[in-house]
Amino acid sequence: MRVALHSVLREGHEAAYEEAHVVIPEDLADSFARLGIHDWTIWRSGRDLFHLVECDDFAAAMRALDDDPANQRWQAFINQHVDHFATTATGPEGMVLGEVWRLAEQRG
């Protein structure tokens, strides 16, 4: 599965956020792999971040990461830069942006 997310940086934290993402901690990358997160790409436009996550089951992975020590350490660190995720509902499902169109699907 492939999901898109949108988060917003705190004012003035753009450069620090990018520096923090030169590499993520290896234990967090290991947790992602164990939980079926195969790739995670982030783009930035101003304070807006757009994420593309390729995974087996996004909601299940996010719920499992809630109790993961590597993720807890990362969130405590990175949340100094991230203001919030844009959501439409509670829980991981509410983080996912609705897909509007995809060329590959149109072309079949």
CORHUNOR-V195147 format. One record per residue. N is the residue number from 1. OMEGA is omega in whole degrees, 0 to 359 (NA if undefined). Layout:
n->N omega->OMEGA
n->N omega->OMEGA
This chain:
n->1 omega->180
n->2 omega->179
n->3 omega->176
n->4 omega->180
n->5 omega->178
n->6 omega->174
n->7 omega->184
n->8 omega->179
n->9 omega->171
n->10 omega->180
n->11 omega->176
n->12 omega->183
n->13 omega->185
n->14 omega->183
n->15 omega->181
n->16 omega->178
n->17 omega->180
n->18 omega->176
n->19 omega->180
n->20 omega->183
n->21 omega->173
n->22 omega->170
n->23 omega->172
n->24 omega->180
n->25 omega->182
n->26 omega->179
n->27 omega->175
n->28 omega->176
n->29 omega->177
n->30 omega->177
n->31 omega->177
n->32 omega->181
n->33 omega->181
n->34 omega->183
n->35 omega->175
n->36 omega->173
n->37 omega->187
n->38 omega->178
n->39 omega->179
n->40 omega->181
n->41 omega->180
n->42 omega->173
n->43 omega->179
n->44 omega->171
n->45 omega->186
n->46 omega->179
n->47 omega->182
n->48 omega->177
n->49 omega->177
n->50 omega->186
n->51 omega->170
n->52 omega->184
n->53 omega->175
n->54 omega->188
n->55 omega->177
n->56 omega->183
n->57 omega->186
n->58 omega->183
n->59 omega->180
n->60 omega->179
n->61 omega->180
n->62 omega->179
n->63 omega->179
n->64 omega->180
n->65 omega->178
n->66 omega->183
n->67 omega->184
n->68 omega->182
n->69 omega->179
n->70 omega->179
n->71 omega->179
n->72 omega->177
n->73 omega->181
n->74 omega->181
n->75 omega->178
n->76 omega->179
n->77 omega->189
n->78 omega->181
n->79 omega->172
n->80 omega->181
n->81 omega->185
n->82 omega->178
n->83 omega->181
n->84 omega->169
n->85 omega->174
n->86 omega->182
n->87 omega->177
n->88 omega->180
n->89 omega->179
n->90 omega->177
n->91 omega->182
n->92 omega->180
n->93 omega->181
n->94 omega->178
n->95 omega->189
n->96 omega->176
n->97 omega->177
n->98 omega->179
n->99 omega->182
n->100 omega->186
n->101 omega->177
n->102 omega->182
n->103 omega->182
n->104 omega->178
n->105 omega->177
n->106 omega->181
n->107 omega->177
n->108 omega->NA
